[in-house]
Amino acid sequence: MKEKVVLLKNQGYNVDRIEEKLREGFDLLGGDAYVRQLIPTGAKVLLKPNLLSVEDMDSPVVTNHVFFESVIRVLKDYTDQLTFGDSPGFGTSQRAAQKAGLMEVAKRYGVAFDDFTDKVTVQLHDSLLVKNWEVARVSYESDVLISLPKLKTHGMMYFTGAVKNQFGCVPGTQKALWHARMNNSRNFAKMLLDLNQVVQTKFAIMDAIVAMEGNGPKSGTPRAMDAILMGPSITAVDSVALQLIGYADPTEVPQYDVVRETGWGPVLPQDIQVVGEDLETMKVDDFQKIRGTKEIFGNLDSLKLVKNFIAPYPKLTWEKCISCNRCEEVCPERPKVITMTEKQGKMVPVFDRKTCIRCFCCQELCPVGALEVGETLLGKLLYR
């Protein structure tokens, strides 16, 4: 049987209209009986929005507060035990939730907040790659984890959606350590899939009403996609999202090729049934992707020198740099790849490309978008 993904069309952030659309989406999956099976009586439900960093209300970087409120309205019919939380890449979760407007919404509806600092150590015996984990306790002990991702581009993983959103369940600075350990996209993908197995992500509701294209996941350009995606399979939801933004084959993106290879979840279009709107009429062909997706040389260490000549790299726009030093602070490598150096009268980052692992944490968390994913001339020829 094909995995169902609901695709809904919705323009703008109006709480009543989005609530109506979400109820329509659950009806397409089986209605009240379906939701009661997803959320049993007395279940503790964790909502996991995308709070990448401390961002203004209505920023396309984070899950929108109106979208968040609409989800709460629907789920409050089924449980009073709702909690939300995240662990941002930079800044505190409480400040991120307050500034994005989610904290105020949560207080109005009696939804608890967890800052993901209380941790639990667990083992995953049937892992693809990572057996030993330390995750936010609430993410592990909740009965139902519902992911509320934002559709965005991503420097290292090309795309961030329902699968990657749970990386926020890794507390604080430990995320940097995972970047250092899983320093290529395929191993990072296996780690993310193992993480989702640990926290048992049960459902995803994706905010793709306004997505982010270009230099995501923080400094890209808002792109109105007018879409909401829902489903119990996070890989299937991401597959439809990728098709929506112009990937005819979702496995072009390395993490979903890993999904296909391992059989972790449905990802191929022929294994997914899209219900609601017609996917073909909602697809766009001009969504600005962050870079080419071909991993020609794989992960072979013996080809590391060759890869340094072709691999994408963090590219600085000198005029935008404000010398804040955040890029150096968030670099997970030891010794550091980035050295702040005076150039043309101000301190700017200089990168050692030989030791750079291309995790793009610096590009992801630059507060002013001064770093982008650069491509060498040879890389452009090979990766297109």
KEKE-3310 file (N, C-alpha, C; in steps of 0.2 Angstrom, whole numbers, plus 5000, padded with zeros to 4 digits):
npx = (5004:5002:5011:5002:5002:4997:4993:4991:4983:4986:4986:4995:4996:4984:4975:4963:4960:4970:4969:4957:4961:4970:4962:4955:4965:4968:4955:4957:4965:4959:4951:4942:4944:4956:4965:4963:4969:4982:4985:4983:4971:4975:4988:5005:5010:5023:5027:5037:5044:5053:5066:5078:5087:5088:5075:5065:5048:5037:5048:5055:5064:5060:5047:5032:5022:5008:5005:5009:5000:4988:4990:4990:4977:4969:4975:4972:4959:4961:4970:4976:4989:5000:5016:5030:5045:5063:5080:5090:5103:5110:5110:5098:5084:5073:5073:5073:5060:5052:5055:5051:5037:5031:5031:5021:5010:5009:5007:4994:4986:4989:5000:5014:5032:5047:5065:5074:5086:5087:5093:5094:5102:5103:5102:5102:5099:5097:5103:5107:5120:5123:5124:5124:5116:5113:5100:5087:5077:5063:5060:5062:5054:5041:5025:5020:5028:5027:5032:5036:5041:5050:5050:5065:5081:5097:5114:5124:5116:5108:5094:5081:5069:5056:5064:5076:5073:5072:5085:5086:5083:5094:5104:5109:5126:5131:5127:5136:5147:5142:5142:5155:5159:5151:5155:5151:5139:5131:5134:5130:5116:5112:5114:5104:5093:5094:5093:5079:5073:5076:5069:5057:5048:5032:5023:5022:5019:5021:5027:5025:5020:5026:5041:5060:5072:5087:5101:5099:5100:5096:5099:5093:5081:5064:5051:5035:5026:5014:5009:5005:5010:5007:5009:5011:5023:5039:5049:5042:5034:5044:5049:5039:5039:5051:5049:5040:5047:5055:5063:5064:5067:5068:5079:5090:5095:5107:5104:5091:5094:5101:5090:5083:5092:5094:5081:5074:5062:5047:5051:5052:5043:5034:5030:5022:5007:4999:4987:4973:4978:4983:4998:5006:5001:5005:5019:5035:5046:5057:5063:5075:5089:5102:5114:5123:5119:5126:5135:5149:5162:5159:5163:5176:5191:5203:5202:5202:5211:5208:5195:5196:5198:5186:5175:5161:5162:5163:5159:5164:5156:5163:5159:5147:5150:5151:5160:5158:5162:5155:5155:5168:5166:5156:5161:5164:5176:5192:5209:5203:5195:5193:5200:5200:5205:5213:5208:5208:5205:5196:5191:5189:5183:5195:5197:5203:5204:5209:5207:5194:5178:5166:5154:5146:5141:5145:5140:5127:5123:5127:5124:5121:5120:5132:5140:5140:5136:5149:5156:5168:5176:5179:5171:5158:5157:5157:5147:5135)
npy = (4994:5011:5025:5038:5056:5071:5085:5102:5117:5134:5151:5163:5168:5165:5162:5155:5150:5142:5133:5127:5121:5111:5103:5098:5091:5081:5074:5069:5059:5050:5056:5059:5047:5043:5053:5050:5038:5041:5050:5044:5042:5053:5054:5061:5074:5080:5095:5099:5112:5122:5130:5138:5148:5164:5173:5186:5188:5181:5178:5169:5160:5152:5141:5147:5157:5159:5148:5138:5141:5137:5123:5119:5123:5113:5101:5102:5097:5084:5081:5087:5088:5095:5099:5110:5113:5116:5115:5128:5131:5142:5154:5155:5143:5148:5161:5161:5156:5165:5177:5173:5172:5161:5157:5166:5162:5149:5150:5156:5146:5136:5128:5119:5123:5117:5118:5109:5106:5096:5081:5064:5048:5036:5020:5014:5000:4994:5002:5012:5018:5025:5021:5025:5038:5054:5064:5076:5075:5076:5074:5060:5054:5058:5053:5055:5062:5076:5083:5100:5106:5118:5122:5123:5127:5120:5121:5111:5099:5101:5102:5105:5098:5088:5077:5082:5091:5086:5086:5096:5090:5086:5091:5108:5112:5100:5097:5103:5094:5082:5087:5087:5074:5067:5070:5071:5071:5059:5051:5059:5059:5046:5047:5056:5049:5038:5046:5050:5038:5035:5045:5043:5049:5053:5060:5073:5090:5101:5117:5125:5137:5149:5147:5144:5149:5148:5154:5146:5138:5150:5162:5164:5167:5172:5162:5161:5147:5143:5131:5117:5102:5086:5071:5054:5048:5054:5054:5052:5064:5073:5069:5073:5086:5089:5086:5096:5107:5106:5094:5081:5068:5063:5057:5062:5071:5068:5063:5057:5047:5039:5035:5028:5017:5011:5007:5013:5021:5026:5034:5036:5042:5033:5026:5033:5041:5055:5065:5077:5092:5093:5088:5091:5103:5111:5112:5120:5127:5135:5136:5142:5132:5127:5122:5111:5093:5081:5068:5065:5059:5052:5047:5044:5043:5043:5051:5063:5074:5077:5080:5092:5101:5102:5102:5110:5126:5137:5153:5170:5185:5200:5213:5212:5206:5208:5207:5199:5187:5175:5164:5158:5154:5144:5134:5117:5110:5104:5107:5124:5128:5141:5157:5173:5187:5202:5212:5224:5233:5228:5214:5198:5182:5169:5155:5138:5128:5115:5108:5110:5103:5105:5106:5117:5125:5137:5145:5142:5149:5162:5178:5188:5184:5184:5173:5161:5146:5142:5138:5129:5131:5119:5111:5116:5111:5097:5094:5098)
npz = (5000:4996:5004:5012:5009:5013:5003:5004:4999:5003:5005:5013:5031:5040:5054:5056:5044:5041:5051:5047:5035:5040:5048:5037:5031:5040:5039:5026:5029:5037:5046:5062:5069:5064:5070:5083:5085:5082:5092:5107:5121:5134:5130:5130:5121:5110:5102:5089:5083:5070:5076:5072:5076:5085:5080:5071:5073:5061:5053:5039:5043:5053:5060:5058:5069:5068:5061:5070:5080:5074:5073:5086:5090:5083:5089:5102:5104:5106:5116:5132:5136:5130:5124:5119:5111:5107:5102:5098:5085:5089:5102:5115:5118:5124:5122:5108:5105:5111:5104:5091:5093:5097:5110:5116:5110:5115:5129:5129:5126:5135:5133:5137:5139:5134:5137:5132:5138:5148:5148:5142:5141:5129:5120:5104:5096:5084:5074:5060:5060:5072:5088:5102:5111:5116:5121:5121:5135:5135:5122:5120:5130:5127:5122:5109:5096:5086:5072:5066:5054:5043:5026:5018:5010:5012:5017:5019:5018:5008:5008:5020:5030:5036:5041:5045:5054:5067:5072:5081:5093:5099:5112:5113:5112:5108:5095:5087:5089:5083:5070:5067:5069:5059:5046:5032:5020:5018:5029:5039:5036:5039:5052:5056:5053:5062:5073:5072:5074:5087:5094:5089:5079:5075:5067:5054:5051:5039:5037:5023:5018:5016:5010:5010:4999:4990:4999:5011:5027:5034:5029:5017:5003:5005:4999:4992:4993:4996:5002:5013:5020:5026:5035:5041:5038:5039:5029:5017:5017:5016:5003:4994:4996:4991:4978:4975:4974:4963:4962:4952:4955:4971:4977:4971:4981:4993:5006:5005:4996:5003:5012:5002:4999:5011:5014:5024:5024:5015:5000:4986:4972:4966:4977:4985:4989:4985:4992:4992:4986:4968:4965:4953:4948:4958:4958:4956:4945:4946:4958:4968:4971:4983:4979:4967:4967:4965:4972:4968:4971:4983:4999:5001:5009:5003:4992:4997:4994:4981:4982:4988:4978:4971:4979:4986:4996:5010:5006:5007:5007:5008:5010:5017:5029:5047:5056:5068:5073:5074:5066:5068:5081:5080:5072:5071:5070:5077:5076:5074:5059:5054:5054:5061:5053:5049:5036:5023:5032:5042:5053:5046:5042:5038:5029:5031:5018:5017:5028:5031:5034:5027:5033:5034:5045:5049:5038:5039:5051:5051:5055:5046:5033:5026:5022:5010:5000:4991:4974:4966:4950:4943:4951:4948:4935:4937:4946:4941)
capx = (5000:5006:5011:4998:5005:4992:4996:4985:4985:4984:4989:4996:4995:4977:4975:4956:4960:4975:4965:4952:4965:4973:4956:4953:4970:4967:4950:4959:4969:4954:4946:4943:4946:4964:4969:4963:4974:4988:4985:4978:4968:4980:4995:5009:5012:5028:5027:5044:5045:5060:5068:5085:5090:5083:5073:5060:5041:5036:5054:5054:5069:5057:5040:5028:5018:5001:5004:5010:4993:4983:4991:4988:4969:4967:4977:4969:4953:4963:4974:4978:4996:5004:5022:5034:5052:5068:5087:5093:5110:5114:5105:5094:5078:5068:5073:5071:5053:5049:5055:5047:5030:5028:5030:5015:5004:5009:5004:4987:4983:4991:5005:5020:5038:5053:5071:5078:5092:5087:5095:5094:5106:5099:5105:5098:5103:5096:5105:5111:5126:5125:5120:5124:5113:5111:5095:5082:5073:5056:5059:5062:5049:5034:5021:5019:5032:5025:5037:5033:5047:5049:5053:5071:5087:5102:5121:5127:5111:5104:5087:5079:5062:5054:5069:5082:5070:5073:5092:5085:5082:5101:5104:5115:5133:5132:5126:5143:5151:5139:5144:5163:5159:5148:5157:5149:5131:5128:5134:5125:5109:5111:5114:5098:5088:5094:5090:5072:5071:5077:5064:5051:5044:5026:5019:5025:5015:5026:5025:5028:5017:5032:5048:5066:5076:5094:5106:5096:5093:5095:5100:5090:5076:5057:5047:5028:5024:5007:5008:5005:5011:5005:5009:5015:5030:5043:5053:5037:5033:5050:5049:5034:5041:5057:5046:5036:5052:5059:5067:5060:5069:5070:5085:5096:5097:5110:5100:5085:5096:5102:5084:5081:5097:5093:5074:5071:5055:5045:5054:5051:5037:5029:5028:5018:5000:4998:4980:4972:4979:4986:5005:5009:4999:5008:5026:5038:5052:5062:5065:5083:5092:5108:5120:5122:5117:5129:5141:5153:5167:5157:5166:5183:5196:5209:5201:5201:5214:5204:5189:5197:5198:5180:5170:5158:5166:5160:5161:5163:5155:5167:5155:5141:5153:5151:5166:5155:5166:5151:5157:5173:5163:5152:5165:5165:5182:5197:5209:5198:5196:5192:5204:5198:5211:5212:5208:5205:5202:5191:5192:5185:5185:5199:5196:5208:5200:5212:5204:5186:5174:5160:5147:5142:5138:5147:5135:5120:5122:5129:5118:5119:5121:5139:5143:5136:5140:5153:5158:5174:5175:5179:5165:5152:5157:5156:5142:5129)
capy = (5000:5017:5030:5044:5062:5076:5092:5107:5124:5139:5157:5168:5165:5167:5156:5152:5147:5136:5127:5123:5117:5106:5098:5095:5086:5075:5071:5065:5053:5046:5059:5059:5040:5043:5057:5047:5032:5044:5053:5040:5046:5054:5054:5067:5076:5085:5098:5101:5117:5123:5137:5137:5153:5169:5177:5190:5185:5181:5176:5163:5155:5148:5139:5153:5157:5158:5140:5134:5141:5133:5116:5118:5123:5106:5095:5103:5093:5077:5080:5093:5087:5097:5103:5112:5115:5115:5117:5131:5131:5148:5157:5150:5141:5152:5168:5160:5155:5172:5182:5171:5173:5154:5157:5169:5157:5143:5153:5157:5139:5132:5123:5119:5124:5113:5121:5104:5105:5090:5075:5057:5044:5030:5016:5011:4993:4992:5008:5012:5020:5028:5017:5028:5044:5059:5068:5080:5070:5076:5071:5053:5052:5060:5048:5057:5068:5079:5088:5105:5109:5123:5120:5127:5125:5119:5121:5104:5093:5103:5103:5103:5097:5084:5072:5085:5095:5083:5087:5100:5086:5085:5097:5113:5112:5093:5097:5104:5088:5078:5089:5085:5066:5065:5076:5071:5071:5052:5048:5064:5057:5040:5049:5059:5043:5035:5050:5050:5031:5036:5049:5040:5054:5050:5063:5079:5095:5105:5124:5127:5142:5153:5143:5148:5147:5151:5154:5144:5139:5156:5169:5164:5172:5170:5160:5159:5141:5142:5124:5113:5095:5082:5064:5050:5046:5060:5053:5053:5071:5077:5067:5077:5093:5090:5086:5102:5113:5105:5088:5075:5062:5065:5054:5067:5074:5062:5060:5053:5042:5034:5032:5022:5012:5007:5005:5016:5024:5028:5041:5036:5044:5028:5023:5038:5043:5062:5067:5084:5095:5090:5090:5093:5110:5116:5111:5126:5124:5140:5137:5142:5127:5130:5120:5104:5088:5075:5067:5061:5055:5049:5048:5040:5048:5043:5056:5070:5080:5079:5084:5099:5105:5102:5102:5117:5129:5143:5159:5176:5192:5204:5219:5210:5204:5213:5205:5197:5181:5169:5159:5155:5151:5138:5129:5111:5107:5106:5114:5128:5129:5148:5162:5180:5190:5209:5213:5230:5238:5225:5207:5194:5175:5166:5147:5133:5123:5108:5105:5112:5097:5107:5106:5124:5128:5145:5148:5142:5153:5169:5182:5193:5181:5185:5167:5157:5140:5143:5132:5130:5130:5112:5108:5118:5107:5090:5093:5100)
capz = (5000:4996:5009:5010:5011:5011:5001:5004:4996:5008:5004:5019:5037:5043:5059:5055:5037:5042:5055:5043:5031:5044:5049:5030:5030:5044:5036:5021:5032:5040:5051:5070:5071:5063:5075:5090:5084:5082:5099:5111:5126:5139:5127:5130:5114:5109:5096:5088:5078:5068:5079:5071:5079:5088:5074:5072:5072:5054:5049:5036:5045:5059:5060:5059:5075:5066:5059:5076:5084:5070:5074:5093:5090:5081:5093:5109:5104:5107:5122:5135:5137:5124:5126:5113:5112:5102:5104:5092:5084:5092:5106:5119:5115:5127:5118:5101:5106:5113:5098:5085:5094:5099:5117:5118:5108:5119:5135:5128:5125:5140:5131:5141:5135:5137:5133:5129:5142:5152:5144:5143:5137:5127:5115:5098:5095:5077:5071:5054:5061:5078:5093:5108:5110:5122:5117:5126:5138:5133:5115:5121:5134:5125:5118:5102:5094:5080:5069:5063:5050:5038:5020:5017:5008:5018:5014:5020:5017:5002:5010:5027:5031:5042:5044:5048:5060:5074:5075:5087:5099:5101:5116:5113:5108:5105:5088:5083:5089:5078:5063:5067:5068:5053:5041:5025:5020:5019:5036:5043:5034:5043:5059:5057:5052:5068:5078:5072:5077:5094:5097:5087:5076:5073:5062:5052:5047:5036:5035:5016:5015:5014:5011:5009:4993:4989:5004:5017:5030:5038:5025:5010:5001:5006:4993:4994:4990:4998:5003:5019:5019:5032:5035:5046:5036:5037:5022:5012:5017:5013:4996:4991:4997:4986:4971:4975:4973:4957:4961:4949:4959:4977:4978:4969:4987:4996:5012:5003:4992:5009:5014:4997:5000:5018:5015:5030:5024:5008:4997:4979:4970:4965:4983:4989:4986:4987:4992:4993:4979:4963:4965:4947:4948:4963:4957:4953:4941:4946:4965:4969:4975:4986:4975:4964:4972:4964:4976:4963:4974:4989:5005:5001:5012:4999:4987:5000:4991:4975:4984:4990:4972:4968:4984:4988:5001:5013:5002:5011:5004:5012:5011:5022:5035:5052:5061:5074:5075:5076:5061:5071:5087:5079:5069:5076:5069:5081:5077:5070:5052:5053:5058:5060:5050:5047:5028:5021:5038:5047:5054:5043:5043:5033:5029:5028:5014:5017:5034:5032:5033:5023:5037:5033:5051:5048:5033:5042:5057:5050:5056:5041:5027:5023:5020:5005:4997:4985:4970:4961:4943:4942:4954:4944:4929:4939:4951:4938)
cpx = (5004:5005:5007:5002:4999:4996:4990:4988:4982:4989:4989:4995:4989:4976:4968:4957:4965:4972:4961:4956:4968:4968:4954:4959:4969:4961:4952:4963:4965:4950:4948:4946:4954:4967:4969:4967:4981:4990:4980:4976:4974:4987:4998:5012:5017:5028:5034:5045:5052:5061:5076:5089:5085:5082:5067:5053:5040:5042:5053:5059:5066:5050:5036:5023:5011:5000:5005:5003:4988:4984:4988:4980:4966:4969:4974:4962:4954:4967:4976:4985:5000:5011:5026:5041:5057:5075:5090:5101:5114:5109:5101:5087:5072:5067:5071:5063:5049:5049:5051:5039:5027:5027:5023:5009:5003:5005:4997:4983:4985:4996:5011:5026:5043:5059:5076:5085:5093:5088:5094:5098:5103:5103:5100:5102:5102:5098:5108:5118:5128:5120:5119:5122:5112:5106:5090:5077:5065:5055:5059:5056:5042:5031:5021:5023:5029:5029:5034:5038:5045:5053:5059:5076:5092:5109:5124:5122:5107:5097:5085:5072:5061:5059:5074:5079:5072:5080:5092:5084:5089:5102:5111:5121:5134:5131:5132:5147:5148:5142:5152:5163:5157:5149:5157:5142:5128:5128:5130:5118:5108:5110:5107:5092:5088:5091:5082:5069:5072:5071:5057:5046:5038:5022:5023:5019:5020:5023:5029:5024:5021:5038:5054:5070:5083:5098:5103:5101:5091:5095:5097:5084:5069:5054:5040:5027:5017:5005:5009:5006:5010:5006:5012:5022:5034:5047:5048:5035:5038:5051:5045:5036:5047:5054:5042:5041:5057:5063:5063:5061:5072:5077:5091:5099:5100:5106:5095:5088:5098:5096:5082:5085:5095:5085:5071:5064:5054:5048:5053:5044:5031:5027:5024:5012:4999:4990:4979:4973:4983:4994:5008:5007:5002:5016:5028:5044:5058:5064:5073:5086:5099:5114:5118:5122:5122:5135:5146:5158:5166:5161:5173:5188:5202:5208:5200:5205:5211:5198:5190:5197:5191:5174:5167:5162:5162:5163:5159:5161:5157:5162:5149:5144:5153:5156:5163:5158:5161:5153:5163:5171:5159:5155:5166:5172:5187:5204:5204:5200:5197:5197:5202:5205:5209:5213:5204:5201:5197:5193:5187:5188:5190:5199:5202:5204:5202:5209:5197:5182:5167:5154:5143:5139:5139:5141:5128:5118:5125:5123:5116:5120:5127:5142:5138:5140:5143:5155:5164:5172:5174:5173:5159:5151:5155:5150:5135:5126)
cpy = (5006:5022:5036:5051:5067:5083:5097:5114:5129:5145:5161:5164:5168:5161:5152:5147:5141:5131:5123:5118:5110:5101:5094:5089:5080:5071:5066:5059:5048:5049:5058:5052:5040:5047:5053:5041:5035:5047:5049:5044:5047:5055:5061:5068:5081:5088:5101:5106:5118:5130:5137:5142:5159:5173:5181:5186:5186:5179:5170:5158:5150:5146:5145:5152:5156:5150:5136:5135:5137:5125:5115:5118:5116:5101:5096:5099:5086:5076:5087:5093:5088:5101:5105:5113:5113:5117:5121:5130:5136:5152:5152:5149:5145:5158:5167:5159:5161:5176:5180:5171:5166:5154:5160:5165:5152:5145:5154:5151:5134:5126:5124:5120:5120:5116:5115:5103:5099:5084:5068:5053:5037:5026:5014:5005:4992:4998:5007:5014:5022:5024:5021:5036:5048:5064:5071:5075:5070:5073:5063:5050:5054:5054:5049:5063:5070:5084:5093:5109:5114:5121:5125:5124:5124:5118:5114:5099:5095:5106:5101:5103:5093:5079:5076:5089:5092:5083:5092:5097:5084:5092:5101:5112:5105:5093:5098:5098:5083:5080:5087:5078:5064:5070:5075:5069:5064:5050:5053:5062:5051:5042:5052:5054:5040:5039:5050:5043:5032:5040:5047:5045:5051:5053:5070:5083:5100:5112:5126:5133:5148:5149:5147:5145:5150:5149:5152:5140:5145:5162:5168:5169:5169:5168:5158:5153:5139:5134:5122:5106:5091:5075:5060:5048:5053:5060:5054:5061:5075:5075:5072:5084:5094:5090:5093:5108:5111:5099:5083:5069:5064:5062:5057:5070:5068:5059:5055:5047:5036:5031:5026:5016:5007:5004:5008:5019:5025:5034:5041:5038:5039:5024:5027:5040:5050:5063:5074:5087:5091:5092:5093:5101:5114:5116:5118:5123:5130:5141:5137:5137:5130:5128:5113:5099:5081:5074:5062:5056:5052:5051:5045:5045:5048:5048:5063:5075:5082:5083:5091:5104:5106:5103:5109:5119:5135:5149:5165:5182:5197:5210:5218:5208:5209:5211:5202:5191:5175:5163:5155:5151:5145:5133:5123:5108:5109:5103:5118:5129:5137:5152:5169:5184:5197:5209:5219:5234:5234:5217:5203:5187:5173:5158:5143:5127:5116:5104:5106:5105:5099:5105:5112:5126:5135:5148:5148:5147:5160:5173:5187:5191:5183:5179:5163:5151:5142:5137:5134:5129:5123:5109:5110:5113:5100:5089:5095:5094)
cpz = (5000:5002:5008:5013:5008:5009:5000:5002:5001:5007:5011:5025:5041:5048:5058:5049:5038:5046:5051:5038:5034:5046:5042:5029:5034:5042:5030:5023:5035:5046:5058:5072:5070:5068:5082:5090:5085:5089:5103:5117:5132:5136:5128:5123:5114:5102:5095:5082:5076:5071:5079:5075:5082:5082:5075:5070:5064:5050:5045:5038:5050:5057:5062:5065:5074:5064:5065:5080:5080:5072:5081:5093:5088:5086:5100:5109:5106:5113:5125:5137:5131:5127:5119:5115:5106:5105:5098:5091:5087:5096:5110:5116:5118:5123:5111:5101:5107:5107:5092:5086:5096:5106:5119:5116:5113:5126:5135:5128:5130:5138:5134:5136:5139:5133:5131:5132:5146:5147:5146:5139:5135:5121:5110:5095:5087:5072:5064:5055:5068:5083:5100:5107:5117:5119:5123:5129:5136:5126:5115:5125:5132:5122:5111:5100:5087:5077:5065:5059:5045:5032:5018:5013:5013:5015:5014:5017:5011:5003:5017:5028:5037:5045:5048:5054:5067:5076:5081:5093:5102:5105:5114:5109:5106:5098:5084:5083:5084:5071:5062:5066:5062:5048:5034:5025:5020:5026:5041:5042:5038:5050:5061:5057:5059:5074:5078:5074:5084:5097:5094:5084:5073:5067:5060:5049:5045:5034:5029:5013:5012:5016:5011:5004:4994:4995:5011:5021:5034:5034:5018:5009:5002:5000:4995:4990:4991:4999:5011:5017:5026:5030:5040:5045:5035:5031:5017:5011:5014:5005:4992:4991:4992:4979:4970:4972:4967:4957:4958:4953:4965:4979:4975:4976:4991:5002:5010:4998:4998:5012:5009:4998:5006:5018:5022:5030:5016:5006:4989:4977:4969:4971:4988:4985:4989:4986:4994:4986:4974:4963:4959:4946:4953:4963:4954:4950:4942:4954:4965:4974:4977:4982:4972:4969:4970:4968:4973:4966:4981:4995:5006:5003:5007:4993:4990:4997:4985:4976:4986:4984:4969:4973:4985:4995:5004:5009:5006:5006:5009:5014:5016:5029:5041:5057:5067:5077:5076:5072:5065:5077:5086:5075:5073:5075:5075:5078:5073:5063:5050:5057:5056:5059:5048:5039:5027:5027:5043:5047:5050:5043:5037:5034:5027:5025:5015:5023:5035:5030:5029:5027:5036:5039:5051:5044:5036:5047:5057:5051:5051:5034:5023:5020:5015:5003:4991:4981:4966:4954:4941:4945:4951:4938:4931:4943:4947:4934)
residu = (MET:LYS:GLU:LYS:VAL:VAL:LEU:LEU:LYS:ASN:GLN:GLY:TYR:ASN:VAL:ASP:ARG:ILE:GLU:GLU:LYS:LEU:ARG:GLU:GLY:PHE:ASP:LEU:LEU:GLY:GLY:ASP:ALA:TYR:VAL:ARG:GLN:LEU:ILE:PRO:THR:GLY:ALA:LYS:VAL:LEU:LEU:LYS:PRO:ASN:LEU:LEU:SER:VAL:GLU:ASP:MET:ASP:SER:PRO:VAL:VAL:THR:ASN:HIS:VAL:PHE:PHE:GLU:SER:VAL:ILE:ARG:VAL:LEU:LYS:ASP:TYR:THR:ASP:GLN:LEU:THR:PHE:GLY:ASP:SER:PRO:GLY:PHE:GLY:THR:SER:GLN:ARG:ALA:ALA:GLN:LYS:ALA:GLY:LEU:MET:GLU:VAL:ALA:LYS:ARG:TYR:GLY:VAL:ALA:PHE:ASP:ASP:PHE:THR:ASP:LYS:VAL:THR:VAL:GLN:LEU:HIS:ASP:SER:LEU:LEU:VAL:LYS:ASN:TRP:GLU:VAL:ALA:ARG:VAL:SER:TYR:GLU:SER:ASP:VAL:LEU:ILE:SER:LEU:PRO:LYS:LEU:LYS:THR:HIS:GLY:MET:MET:TYR:PHE:THR:GLY:ALA:VAL:LYS:ASN:GLN:PHE:GLY:CYS:VAL:PRO:GLY:THR:GLN:LYS:ALA:LEU:TRP:HIS:ALA:ARG:MET:ASN:ASN:SER:ARG:ASN:PHE:ALA:LYS:MET:LEU:LEU:ASP:LEU:ASN:GLN:VAL:VAL:GLN:THR:LYS:PHE:ALA:ILE:MET:ASP:ALA:ILE:VAL:ALA:MET:GLU:GLY:ASN:GLY:PRO:LYS:SER:GLY:THR:PRO:ARG:ALA:MET:ASP:ALA:ILE:LEU:MET:GLY:PRO:SER:ILE:THR:ALA:VAL:ASP:SER:VAL:ALA:LEU:GLN:LEU:ILE:GLY:TYR:ALA:ASP:PRO:THR:GLU:VAL:PRO:GLN:TYR:ASP:VAL:VAL:ARG:GLU:THR:GLY:TRP:GLY:PRO:VAL:LEU:PRO:GLN:ASP:ILE:GLN:VAL:VAL:GLY:GLU:ASP:LEU:GLU:THR:MET:LYS:VAL:ASP:ASP:PHE:GLN:LYS:ILE:ARG:GLY:THR:LYS:GLU:ILE:PHE:GLY:ASN:LEU:ASP:SER:LEU:LYS:LEU:VAL:LYS:ASN:PHE:ILE:ALA:PRO:TYR:PRO:LYS:LEU:THR:TRP:GLU:LYS:CYS:ILE:SER:CYS:ASN:ARG:CYS:GLU:GLU:VAL:CYS:PRO:GLU:ARG:PRO:LYS:VAL:ILE:THR:MET:THR:GLU:LYS:GLN:GLY:LYS:MET:VAL:PRO:VAL:PHE:ASP:ARG:LYS:THR:CYS:ILE:ARG:CYS:PHE:CYS:CYS:GLN:GLU:LEU:CYS:PRO:VAL:GLY:ALA:LEU:GLU:VAL:GLY:GLU:THR:LEU:LEU:GLY:LYS:LEU:LEU:TYR:ARG)
# end
